[in-house]
Amino acid sequence: MRARDKVAVSALRSTLAAVDNAEAVPVGAAELRGSAIEQVPLGVGATEAARRELSEQHITDIVRAEADERLALAEQFTAPAQADRAAQLRAEAAVLLRLLD
């Protein structure tokens, strides 16, 4: 961010969001039903949800999937007017792939 590299910042932010989403524990519909406002816990940390702890391999797989997704999307942009977007996606994928090396 300090280097003002917009491509890298964009790629890293969306990949961090993907990792964050993967850490989320799904909440079942049964857990949501029947919870009255009186039963909601109060206090510091009461609204914190449980998180999964991802292995290094799982995080690597997420980063690789994000890079592959960008490369696949770049291949779909074939019109001359879309060349800039395709180049940006390829640059973002390159940033992510450098992280894996």
Protein Blocks (a to p, Z undefined) as FASTA:
>chain_A
ZZopaklmmmmmmmmmmmmmmmpccddfklmgopafklpcgdehklpccdddddfklmmm
mmmmmmmmmmmmmmmmmbfklmmmmmmmmmmmmmmmmmmZZ
